[in-house]
Amino acid sequence: MIIRHPENPLISPCDVKPSRPDFEVVCTFNAGVTRYKDEVILLLRVAEIPKNDNPAIERVPIFSSEQNELIVRDFDRTDKSIDYSDSRFVRTAEQQFLTSISHLRLARSKDGIHFSIDEKPAMFPANVYEEYGIEDARITKIDDTYYINYCGTADVGITTLLASTTDFETFERHGVIFAPDNKDVEIFPEKINGKYYALHRPTSAEYKHRSIWMAESPDLMCWGNHRNFLTTREGFWDDGRVGGSAVPFRIEEGWLEIYHGADKNNRYCLGALLLDADEPWKILGRSEKPIMKPEADYEVNGFFGNIVFNNGVLFEDGIIKIYYGAADTHIAYAEISLEEVLAGLK
């Protein structure tokens, strides 16, 4: 049984200082997770919007690569040619904009529950691939380096980019590793038979499929030999879309991947995959039922409700420790035993 922490949610928008005084934080969610020295590190996705006391306009934040700064563009809410039906977007006839902009912010904890949050962003939008924000970091530790892959959103599409750090103080950007539209990348934490492997989720613009693929690389930068790896299942909890969530971790039976699935009503749940140790594209087991589904009020209600979504776990002493985004608004924590997860695989 999944056990939610009684102090959930652990981090809410009110706990995070805005990056600038004329902005406000609206969401803190989908954090990359790792241990660094004696602390649990979360690399939060922090979504902000410009403050606005004029209901006749919609204020949209954009990072201008030409001006090398964050700007705010105003849209007329009485303009019937503009679609405001989804609070996350402003859609004109020519272009789609996000109403918020995200950056990555560090949170640190000695006990894994009570976090101190840095006052300034760890990584902020910085180029043409990140003009609408950077999102959903995953952290893979390889030797002494922490590799961070994250999504860049922009008019050119959704790309996956790579950065690295050895101290969580300075971050080196390495550029785009998966072209549009691609997200939900998880890099395995060690080479398998001399190659790096990653899960990723391209989106088919023509046929609308959202399935998990696998790729391999000699150097973490050049990815090829792509395989269609995992698809939706009609009539199951993941019949709408699937995507990777946590960085896979090694257990005695192979590799365990916590992934997310949504049904056709956009209810997001978490499940598990057991992958072969030496041939990770071979699926040995898959959750018949979700290991976690949105049930608590802070998971059902929020900026975008009915969602549990995670970007990382810690596996310690037989327990899978899940830090997850709840309703695209908060960071929460739950745990479940490996034994129970394995028992639910078919």
C-alpha positions as CSV (number, residue, x, y, z in Angstrom):
1,M,0.0,0.0,0.0
2,I,1.2,3.5,-0.9
3,I,1.8,5.6,2.3
4,R,1.5,9.3,2.0
5,H,3.4,11.5,4.4
6,P,1.1,13.1,7.0
7,E,2.8,16.5,6.4
8,N,1.9,16.5,2.7
9,P,2.2,18.7,0.7
10,L,5.8,19.2,1.6
11,I,6.4,22.2,-0.7
12,S,3.7,24.6,-1.9
13,P,3.9,27.8,-4.0
14,C,3.7,30.0,-0.9
15,D,7.0,28.4,0.3
16,V,9.0,29.7,-2.7
17,K,10.3,33.2,-3.2
18,P,9.5,34.6,-6.6
19,S,12.5,35.2,-8.9
20,R,11.6,38.9,-9.2
21,P,9.3,41.2,-7.2
22,D,6.8,41.7,-10.0
23,F,6.1,37.9,-10.3
24,E,4.3,35.4,-8.2
25,V,4.8,31.7,-7.8
26,V,1.8,29.6,-8.8
27,C,3.2,26.0,-8.9
28,T,6.0,24.0,-7.4
29,F,6.1,20.5,-8.8
30,N,7.8,17.7,-10.8
31,A,11.2,17.7,-9.0
32,G,14.3,15.8,-10.0
33,V,15.6,13.9,-7.0
34,T,19.0,12.7,-5.7
35,R,21.2,12.5,-2.7
36,Y,24.2,14.8,-2.5
37,K,26.5,14.3,0.5
38,D,24.2,14.1,3.5
39,E,21.2,15.8,2.0
40,V,18.2,15.0,-0.2
41,I,18.3,17.4,-3.2
42,L,15.1,18.3,-5.1
43,L,15.4,20.3,-8.3
44,L,12.0,21.8,-8.4
45,R,10.0,23.1,-11.3
46,V,8.8,26.5,-10.2
47,A,6.2,28.2,-12.4
48,E,5.6,31.9,-12.1
49,I,3.3,34.4,-13.6
50,P,3.5,38.2,-13.8
51,K,1.4,40.1,-11.2
52,N,-1.7,41.5,-12.9
53,D,-4.4,43.7,-11.5
54,N,-6.0,44.4,-14.8
55,P,-8.6,41.7,-15.8
56,A,-8.9,43.0,-19.3
57,I,-5.4,41.8,-20.2
58,E,-3.5,38.5,-20.0
59,R,0.2,39.0,-19.2
60,V,2.5,36.4,-20.7
61,P,6.2,36.0,-19.7
62,I,8.7,35.1,-22.4
63,F,12.5,34.8,-22.3
64,S,13.8,36.8,-25.3
65,S,16.9,35.3,-26.6
66,E,17.5,38.4,-28.8
67,Q,17.3,40.7,-25.8
68,N,18.7,38.1,-23.4
69,E,16.2,38.8,-20.8
70,L,12.7,37.9,-19.5
71,I,10.0,40.1,-21.0
72,V,6.2,40.3,-20.5
73,R,3.8,40.6,-23.4
74,D,0.2,41.7,-22.9
75,F,-2.8,40.2,-24.7
76,D,-6.3,41.7,-24.9
77,R,-8.8,39.3,-23.1
78,T,-11.7,40.8,-25.0
79,D,-10.2,39.8,-28.4
80,K,-12.5,37.0,-29.6
81,S,-9.8,35.7,-32.0
82,I,-7.6,34.6,-29.1
83,D,-8.4,31.3,-27.3
84,Y,-8.2,31.6,-23.5
85,S,-10.2,28.4,-22.7
86,D,-7.3,26.6,-21.1
87,S,-5.7,28.7,-18.3
88,R,-2.3,27.3,-19.1
89,F,-2.2,28.8,-22.7
90,V,-2.9,31.8,-24.8
91,R,-3.6,30.7,-28.3
92,T,-3.6,33.1,-31.2
93,A,-4.2,32.2,-34.8
94,E,-0.4,32.2,-35.4
95,Q,1.1,31.0,-32.1
96,Q,0.6,29.3,-28.7
97,F,2.0,30.9,-25.6
98,L,2.3,29.6,-22.0
99,T,0.7,31.8,-19.3
100,S,3.5,30.9,-16.9
101,I,7.2,30.5,-17.2
102,S,9.1,27.8,-15.3
103,H,12.7,27.6,-13.9
104,L,14.6,25.1,-11.8
105,R,15.1,25.8,-8.1
106,L,17.1,23.8,-5.5
107,A,15.5,22.5,-2.3
108,R,17.7,20.7,0.4
109,S,16.8,18.5,3.3
110,K,18.6,16.5,6.0
111,D,15.6,14.3,6.8
112,G,14.0,14.2,3.4
113,I,10.8,15.9,4.6
114,H,11.6,19.4,5.8
115,F,13.3,21.4,3.0
116,S,15.1,24.7,2.8
117,I,14.6,26.3,-0.6
118,D,17.1,28.5,-2.3
119,E,16.0,32.1,-2.9
120,K,17.3,32.3,-6.4
121,P,16.9,29.9,-9.4
122,A,19.5,27.2,-10.0
123,M,18.8,27.3,-13.7
124,F,16.7,29.9,-15.6
125,P,15.7,30.0,-19.3
126,A,18.7,31.1,-21.3
127,N,18.3,30.5,-25.0
128,V,16.0,30.1,-27.9
129,Y,15.0,26.6,-26.9
130,E,13.9,27.8,-23.5
131,E,11.9,30.9,-24.3
132,Y,8.7,29.6,-22.6
133,G,10.5,28.0,-19.7
134,I,12.5,25.0,-18.5
135,E,10.7,22.1,-16.9
136,D,10.7,18.7,-15.3
137,A,14.3,17.9,-14.4
138,R,15.6,14.4,-14.0
139,I,18.9,13.8,-12.2
140,T,21.2,10.8,-13.1
141,K,24.4,10.3,-11.1
142,I,27.2,8.8,-13.1
143,D,30.5,8.5,-11.2
144,D,31.0,11.9,-9.5
145,T,28.9,13.9,-12.0
146,Y,25.1,14.6,-11.7
147,Y,23.6,14.8,-15.2
148,I,20.4,16.8,-15.4
149,N,18.1,16.5,-18.4
150,Y,15.2,18.8,-18.6
151,C,12.6,20.1,-21.1
152,G,12.9,23.4,-22.9
153,T,9.6,24.8,-24.2
154,A,9.6,27.3,-27.0
155,D,7.9,28.2,-30.3
156,V,10.2,25.7,-32.0
157,G,8.8,22.9,-29.9
158,I,9.5,20.9,-26.8
159,T,13.1,19.7,-26.7
160,T,15.1,17.8,-24.1
161,L,18.4,19.4,-23.0
162,L,21.3,18.2,-20.9
163,A,23.3,19.9,-18.1
164,S,25.7,18.7,-15.5
165,T,27.0,19.6,-12.1
166,T,29.4,18.2,-9.5
167,D,28.4,20.4,-6.6
168,F,24.9,21.8,-7.3
169,E,26.4,25.3,-7.2
170,T,27.4,25.7,-10.8
171,F,25.7,24.0,-13.8
172,E,27.2,23.4,-17.3
173,R,24.8,23.4,-20.2
174,H,25.5,20.8,-23.0
175,G,22.6,21.6,-25.4
176,V,19.7,19.7,-27.0
177,I,19.9,15.9,-26.9
178,F,16.4,15.1,-28.1
179,A,14.7,17.2,-30.8
180,P,11.0,18.3,-30.8
181,D,8.6,17.2,-29.6
182,N,10.2,15.0,-27.0
183,K,10.2,14.9,-23.2
184,D,10.1,12.5,-20.2
185,V,13.7,11.4,-20.7
186,E,15.3,9.2,-18.1
187,I,19.0,8.3,-18.4
188,F,20.1,5.0,-16.9
189,P,22.8,5.6,-14.1
190,E,25.4,3.3,-15.6
191,K,26.5,1.8,-18.9
192,I,25.0,-1.5,-20.0
193,N,27.3,-3.5,-22.1
194,G,29.3,-0.4,-23.0
195,K,26.4,1.8,-23.9
196,Y,24.3,4.5,-22.1
197,Y,20.6,4.0,-22.4
198,A,17.6,6.4,-22.0
199,L,13.9,6.3,-22.1
200,H,12.2,9.1,-24.0
201,R,8.7,10.1,-25.1
202,P,8.3,11.6,-28.6
203,T,4.9,12.8,-29.7
204,S,3.5,11.9,-33.1
205,A,1.9,15.0,-34.5
206,E,0.2,13.1,-37.3
207,Y,-1.2,10.1,-35.3
208,K,-1.1,11.6,-31.8
209,H,0.6,8.6,-30.2
210,R,2.4,9.2,-26.9
211,S,4.5,6.1,-26.1
212,I,7.8,5.4,-24.4
213,W,10.8,4.8,-26.6
214,M,14.3,3.7,-25.7
215,A,17.6,5.0,-27.2
216,E,21.3,4.3,-26.7
217,S,24.4,6.5,-26.8
218,P,28.2,6.2,-26.6
219,D,28.6,9.6,-24.9
220,L,25.2,10.9,-23.4
221,M,25.0,13.5,-26.3
222,C,24.4,11.5,-29.5
223,W,21.4,9.2,-29.2
224,G,20.3,6.5,-31.7
225,N,19.0,3.0,-32.3
226,H,15.6,4.2,-31.1
227,R,13.0,1.5,-30.2
228,N,9.3,1.9,-29.7
229,F,9.3,0.5,-26.2
230,L,6.0,0.8,-24.3
231,T,2.5,1.8,-25.5
232,T,-0.9,2.4,-24.0
233,R,-3.3,-0.4,-23.1
234,E,-6.9,-0.2,-24.0
235,G,-9.2,-0.4,-21.0
236,F,-6.4,0.0,-18.4
237,W,-5.4,2.9,-16.2
238,D,-2.8,4.0,-18.8
239,D,-4.9,3.8,-22.0
240,G,-4.5,7.6,-22.8
241,R,-0.8,8.1,-22.8
242,V,2.4,6.8,-21.1
243,G,5.7,8.3,-20.3
244,G,8.7,7.7,-18.1
245,S,8.9,9.3,-14.7
246,A,11.9,8.3,-12.4
247,V,15.4,7.5,-13.4
248,P,15.5,3.6,-13.5
249,F,17.3,2.0,-10.6
250,R,19.0,-1.4,-10.3
251,I,17.5,-4.2,-8.2
252,E,18.4,-7.9,-8.1
253,E,15.7,-8.8,-10.7
254,G,16.8,-6.2,-13.2
255,W,16.0,-2.5,-13.7
256,L,12.9,-0.9,-12.1
257,E,11.3,2.1,-13.7
258,I,8.5,4.1,-12.2
259,Y,6.5,5.5,-15.1
260,H,3.3,7.6,-15.4
261,G,0.2,6.8,-17.4
262,A,-3.0,8.8,-18.0
263,D,-6.3,7.5,-18.9
264,K,-8.6,9.1,-21.6
265,N,-10.0,11.4,-18.9
266,N,-6.5,12.8,-18.2
267,R,-6.2,11.1,-14.7
268,Y,-2.5,10.7,-14.2
269,C,-1.3,7.7,-12.1
270,L,2.0,5.9,-11.4
271,G,3.0,2.4,-12.3
272,A,6.1,0.3,-12.5
273,L,8.1,-1.6,-15.2
274,L,10.7,-4.4,-14.6
275,L,13.3,-4.4,-17.3
276,D,16.0,-7.0,-18.1
277,A,19.3,-6.2,-16.6
278,D,21.4,-6.7,-19.7
279,E,18.8,-6.0,-22.4
280,P,16.7,-3.2,-20.9
281,W,14.4,-3.0,-23.9
282,K,12.9,-6.3,-22.7
283,I,10.0,-5.8,-20.3
284,L,9.7,-8.5,-17.7
285,G,6.8,-7.1,-15.8
286,R,4.3,-4.2,-15.8
287,S,1.9,-2.9,-13.2
288,E,-1.6,-4.2,-13.9
289,K,-3.0,-1.6,-11.5
290,P,-1.4,1.7,-10.6
291,I,0.8,1.8,-7.6
292,M,-0.4,5.3,-6.9
293,K,-3.5,7.3,-8.1
294,P,-4.8,10.7,-7.2
295,E,-6.9,10.4,-4.1
296,A,-5.9,13.1,-1.6
297,D,-7.5,16.5,-1.9
298,Y,-4.1,18.1,-2.9
299,E,-3.8,15.6,-5.7
300,V,-7.4,15.9,-7.0
301,N,-7.6,19.7,-6.8
302,G,-5.1,22.3,-7.9
303,F,-3.8,24.1,-11.0
304,F,-4.4,21.0,-13.1
305,G,-6.2,18.4,-11.0
306,N,-6.3,14.6,-10.8
307,I,-2.6,14.2,-11.2
308,V,0.2,12.4,-9.4
309,F,3.4,12.8,-11.5
310,N,7.0,12.1,-10.4
311,N,10.5,12.8,-11.8
312,G,12.6,10.8,-9.4
313,V,12.7,8.4,-6.5
314,L,15.2,7.3,-3.9
315,F,15.4,3.5,-3.3
316,E,16.7,2.8,0.1
317,D,16.5,-0.2,2.4
318,G,13.8,-1.9,0.3
319,I,11.6,1.2,0.2
320,I,10.8,3.3,-2.9
321,K,10.6,6.9,-1.8
322,I,8.5,8.9,-4.2
323,Y,8.7,12.7,-4.4
324,Y,5.9,13.7,-6.7
325,G,4.0,16.6,-8.2
326,A,0.4,16.8,-6.9
327,A,-2.2,18.4,-9.2
328,D,0.6,20.4,-10.9
329,T,0.7,22.6,-7.8
330,H,2.6,21.0,-4.9
331,I,5.5,18.7,-4.1
332,A,4.4,15.7,-1.9
333,Y,6.0,12.5,-0.7
334,A,4.9,8.9,-0.5
335,E,6.6,5.5,-0.1
336,I,5.9,1.9,-1.0
337,S,7.9,-1.3,-0.5
338,L,9.7,-2.8,-3.4
339,E,8.2,-6.2,-2.5
340,E,4.7,-4.8,-3.0
341,V,5.5,-3.2,-6.3
342,L,7.0,-6.4,-7.6
343,A,4.0,-8.4,-6.4
344,G,1.8,-6.2,-8.6
345,L,3.7,-6.8,-11.9
346,K,2.2,-9.0,-14.6
